[in-house]
Amino acid sequence: MTETDIERDVDEAQTAALELAKLSDEDRSAALHEIADAIEVRSDEILAENEKDVAEGERLLEEGEYTQALVDRLKLSESKIESIAEMVRSVAGQDDPLGKTLSARELDEDLELYKVAVPIGVVGTVFESRPDALVQIAALGLKSGNAVILKGGSEALHSNRILFEIIEDAAADAGVPDGWAQHIEAREDVDALLEMDDAIDLLMPRGSSEFVSYIQDNTSIPVLGHTEGICHVYVDDEADLSMAEDIAYDAKVQYPAVCNAVETLLVHEDVAAEFLPAIADRYETADVEIRGDEATREIVDVDAATDADWDTEYGDLIVSIRVVDSLETAIDHVTTHGSKHTESIVTEDADRASTFMRSIDSASVFHNASTRFADGYRFGLGAEVGISTGKIHARGPVGLEGLTTYKYHLEGDGQLVATYAGEDAKPFTHEAFDGDWSPGHLSNE
């Protein structure tokens, strides 16, 4: 694709975004149901194309170029496709994020200011090997009235192509403006996108920490994302150890290749002798490699952890364990080595839980729950475009609300600024009130 092609696609997306923002919630939701139905109807085509990607991935795995975790993320199945379709329907069923009155203030009689939720505009996304990421992002973009530029990894090329074709066709049949979703494939196209700060309103990268950092360092477009998912579970000395064992196991084993899987387990020294042998046995049954500090290795026979392990996102069946002497030491460890993604404390002491949750500066902090809950679908957001570990605009799983911004609507009845200036200036009332914006309502009263 040439630079001219990219510019054309982005121009089409800009035009479509303006039209898409005007579509009713009923129309946008109906289009999503069409997409979900089409995904299910054409599941055989999706699986056939996905098999091409998986076969190539397994070949590159044998050659040492891919990891097993990457290949696992590539694979689709009938049940996975059903889950993808259900996710789209879940997005359709969310409340309309657009047109909501976020605040209302009377400036003076018959002069009312409304802060109203609107789409961001054109959102560029670059994402990893999971083919369902393309569908998630497209669905959230459509529901929130945003045009989307979709760039998936080359390892999922065939899967992404067929999914994009299905989404584009179904949306067009439902009356969605052409050009609202654009699919690009070449790596060099990403560099072209990074320079289009006048046309692309937000970038959402999902991939390796090195790649996300590259995006952040090479564009003036706002970037929403996270570089790493170094998540922790802290087992307090007041923990229910059976519960802690289940949580630590789920957080690592349920799906180790994702960013909300636990990478480091912190265990209070007063329960280490009882807890570590039990969790080590559970991990062994799932082929989890354990790397421990010196105190851990005095209790269980595991490999030695290095300084680098505390700063590593494994994305695999590997976990590092450190024994700590206090809640404060656990908090210090997370603060020093965490990536501000997701942390969890297991304890029956409410005060300690509160201290941990208030002290940790991460997007998601849990009490007595697996880190794997840090997910847009599980949070009830329908799906997520990605996880944001920053603090500006959106944080944590970014769903529909994170894909909106706002603008101000002022409803007046012929007022002039001159009336409120000078020696005889009329004062503003500046009184907040409950009310929703509707165009021209003052003139209709």
N, C-alpha and C positions, 0 to 999 in steps of 0.2 A: 504494500500500500504506500503510495507516495504522500508527501507532505500535503499536496493539494487534496488528495482523497481524505486525509484526516481532517483538514480544515472544513471540507464539505460536510463530513459526518457530524462534526461538532456544530456547524451552522444549522444543520437539520435538527440536531438535538435542542439547540437554543429555541428555534421556532416552535418545535413540538412542545417544549416545556411551557411556553406561554399558553398554548391551547390546552394542554393537559391540566394546567392549574384551574381552568374554567369548567372542567368536567365535574359533574355532580358525583357525590360519594356513591350513589346508586350505580352510576355508569362504571366508575372505577372498580367497584366491588364485583359487578356483574362480569367485567372483563377478567378479573382474577379467577372467578369460578369457571369461566370458559378455558382459561389456561390450565387450571387443575384437571378439568375433564379431559383436555387434549393430552396432557402428560400421561394420564392413565390409559387412554385409548391407544396411544402410540408407544406404550412401554416396551414392546418387542423391538422397535427401532432403536430406542434409547439403549437397551441392553446390548444390542448387536454392535452399536458404535462404541459403547463403553468397553466391550470386550477387546476391541482393538487397542484402546489405551492401556488396559490392564495387561494384555499380552506384551506390549512394548515395555511397560513398566517392569514386568517380571524378568524380561530379557536384560534390562539395564540393572536390575537388582543383582542378577547373577554376575554381571560384569563389575559390580561394586560401585556403580554410579548413582543408584537409588537406594534408599533405605526401605526396610519392610514397612515402616510406619507410613511412608509416602505412598507405597503401593496399596496399603490398606485404605488410605483415605480416598484413593481413586475408585475403589470398587462400588458398583451399584448392584442392587438385587431387586426382585419384585417387591419385597417388603420395604426396601429403601425408597423405591419410587412411590409406593403408596404413602409413605411418610412425607415425601416431598410434596405430593399433591395435597395432603392434609395440611401441611404447613402453609401452602398458598391459600387454602380455604380459611385457615386461622387468621392470616393477615387480612383477608377480605372481611372477616367478622369483627375486626377491631373497630373501635369508634373512629369516626372521621377525624383525622388530626388537623384538618384545614378549616379555616373560618371561625375557629373558636375565639371568643373574646377573652383575652388573658387578663385584662383590667379595663376599667372604665372610670373616667374622671370628668366631672363637670368643671369647665374653665369659667363659665358664666352661664346665666340662664340662656337656654337654647344654643349653647356652644359646648359640644361634648366630644371628648377625645377617647378613642378606643384603640387598644393594642390588640391586634388580630394576628393569629397564626397563619402563615403562608408557606408554600414550598421554598426550598433553598434555590432551586433552579436546575442546573446541570451538575450532576454528581459523577465524577470519574472514579472508577474502582479497578484495582488491580488485586487479584486474589490467587490463592494457592490451589493445590491440586484437587480439592474436593469439588466435584461437579455440582453438588447441590448448592454451593455458594452462589453460582450464577443465578439460580432460580430464586434464592432468598433475596438477593440484592434487587433483582428485577421486580419481584413482587412488592417489596417495600417501597421501591421507587415509584411504582405505579399507584399504589394506595396513597402515598404521600404527595402525589402530583409532581414528582421530579423526573426529568429525563435522566437516563443513565448511560454512561459509557462503560462497557464491560470488557475487561482484559483478563482472561484466564491464563493459567499456566499451560505451556506447550504439552506437558504430560497428560492433560485432559482435553486435548484439542478436539478429538472426534466427539466426545461426550458433550462438550460445550457447544459445538456446532449444531448438533441435533436439538439440544435443549433450547438454544437461542431461536432456531428455526420454528420450533413448536410454539414458543412464547410469542414470537413476532406474528406468526400466522393467526393464532387464536386472538391476540389483542386486536389485530386489524379487523377480524370478523366481528369483534364486539364494538367497533367504532372508535378505537383509540387512535389518536393522530399518528400518522406515519413518522418515523424517525425518533420516537420517544426513547427507544432503546437502540444502541449501537454496539456492535461486536467487533473488536479489533483483535488481531492475533500476533502481529510481529513485535518483537522486543523493541525494535527501534521506534515503533509508534509511541511507546511510553515516553520516550524523551521528547517527542514532538508535543505530546499532551502537557508535559510539565511546563512548557513555555506559553501555554494558552491561558494565562491568568485573566485575560479580558473576556474569556468565553466560558471557562469552567469555574464553578463557584466553590466546589469542595472536592478534595481527593480523599478516598478511603482505601488505603493499601492493606492487604491481608497477606502476610507471607513471612519470610525469615526476618530476623531483626536487622540483618545487614541490608536487606532490600528496603525495608521501611525507612531505615536511616538514610539510605540513598535518596529516596523520594523526598524526605523532609529537607535534605540538604541541597536539593537541586530544583526547587520550585518556589515561587512566591505565592502559589495557590494555598489557601488554608488546608492543612492535612489533619485528618482525624484518624487515629489508629494507635497501635501499641507495638513496641519493638520486641518485647519478650513476655513470656508468661511464666515467670519463676514464682510459683505458688507454694504456700506453706500450710501445713496443719500442725498446730501446737497442741500436744496432749498434756494438759495440766495435771498437777498432783491431786486435784479434786475431780478428775474426770471419771466417768463411768467407763471402765477400761474395755468392757465388751462393746459398748457403743463406739469408743475410740478406734478399736480394731476394725470394726465394720466401715467406719468413715475413712480411715487411712487406706483400707483396701480399695474401696470404691473410688476414692479420689485418684488412685494411681492406676488401677487395673481396668476399670469400666471402659475407658477409652484413653489410652496413654498418649495418643498422638496429637491431642488437642491442647490449646493454650491454657485451659482451665484445669488441667490435670496437675496433681501435686508433684513437686519435684524434690522438696525437702521436708522431712518430718522432724519436728522438734519435740523432745520428750523430757518431762521434768525428771530429775534424778531420783526423786522419791518413789516413782512408779516404774522406772526404767527396768529394774530387774524382773518385774512381773510382766510388763507390757512387751518388751522387746522380743523375747523368745516366741511369744504368741504371734505377733505380727510378722516376725521373720518366717515362721512356719507357713503362715497364710501366703506371704509373698512368694515363698519357694514353690508352692503349688501352682502359681501363675507364672513361674519363670522370671520373676522380677529380680534383677541384680541389685544388691544392696551395697552401698558404700557408706561406711560409718566413721565417726571420729574415734579417738582413742577410748573414750568412756564407753561408747557403743560396742567396740570390739572386745572390751573386757567381759561383756555379757553374752554376745553372740558372735559367731565365727563368720565375719564378712570382710570384704575388701576394704582397704583404707581409703577414706575420702581425702582428696587434696583440696587446697584452697580454691582451685578452679571449680570444684564441684558445687560449692555454695552459690556460684554465679552462673550456673549452667541450666538452660532449659533443655532437658533431654528429649522430650517428645517421644519417649520410648519406655520400655519396661525396665527402667533404672530409677532408683530413688536414693537420695542421700539422707543420712540420719545423724542428728547431733543431740547429745544429752546436755540439757541446760540446768542451771541451779536455781532459776527463778523465773517468774513471769516477766520481770523486767529484762532479763537476759534474752528471753525469747523475742520480746518486742524489739530489742536492740538488733538482734540478728535479722529479723524481717526488715527493719528499717535500713540496715546496711546492705543486705543482699537481695531484697525483693525488687520486683519490677512494677509495683503499684497496680497489680492486676487483681488477684483474689487471695485472701488469707482466711483461715478458719481456726477457731479455738474450740477445744473440746473440754468442757468443765461443767460441774454442777454448781459452781459458785457464781452467783449472778454478779457480784461486785467485780470479780476477776474478769468475767466476760465483758462487762461494761468497760473496764480499764483497757483491755486489749482492743476492743472495737473502737474506742475513742482515740486510742494512741496510734493506731495503724493508719497510715495515709495511703490507702489503696482504694481502687474504684469499688470493690466489693469486699466486705468483711462479714464473715459468718460465725454463728455460734451453734455448735453441735450439728453441723451439716457439712456435707461433702463440697469441696471447691467446684465440683462438676456442675453445680446448680447455676454457676455464673454463665448464663446463656439466655439470649433473647426469648426463645420459645418457652423455656422453663420459667422465665420471669413474667410470662403472660403478655409479651410484646408482639406475639405472632411469629416473629423471626428477628434476626439481627443483620445489619449490614456489616458489623464488626464490633470489636471491643475497643473502647477508648480508655487509655490510662492517663490522658491529659485532664485538665480541669476546666478548660474553656469550651463552652457551648454544650457538649454532651460528654457523659462519663459512664463507664461500664458498658454493658451491652447496648448498642445503638439501634433502637427500633424506630418506629414512626415519628415519635416526638423529636428524636435526634435529627431527623431529616426535615425539620421545619425551622423557620426563623419567624420573624414577625415584622409587621409594619404598622404605622399609625394611621388611623382614619379619623379625620376631624369632620364632624357634622355641625354646620352653622346655619345661621339665618340672616346672612348679610353683614356680619360683624367685621369691623376694621381694626387693625392694630392701633391706629391713631387714637381710637377711643380709650385705649389702655395706656397711653403715653402722655407725658407732659404734666404740667402742674395740676390740671383737673382730671388726671387719669382715673378711670373707673377701675376699681380693684377686681382682681380675679377671685373667684370663689374657691377653686382648686379642691373640690370635694369629691371623694371617691363615692361611687354608687354601684349597685348591682344592676347589670343590664347587658344585653347582647347587641352588638352592632347590626344594623340593617340599613341598607342604603336609602337615603332620603326620608327617613322616618319622621324627621322634624317637620318637613314640608307637608307630610300626609296627616299630621295631627290636627 
